[in-house]
Amino acid sequence: MSIVVPREQAFRNARRVLDAARARRDRDRALGLLPPEVERILCRLEAEQNARLADTQGTVD
């Protein structure tokens, strides 16, 4: 017998796990516990995200 998890519940579960992982990452980052190469990757990803956000905010639909 298999248990079927409703789609909405599966998304809630995944979101909960991702939010917990992000919180751990943010806590470790604030405490300076991340390796330098990971910090560089995060900075690059944040810069890319900010650039995309700036591009989308500059357009009119």
Buried (B, 14 or more C-beta within 10 A) or exposed (E): EEEEEEEEEEEEEEEEEEEEEEEEBEEEEEEEEBEEEEEEEBEEEEEEEEEEEEEEEEEEE
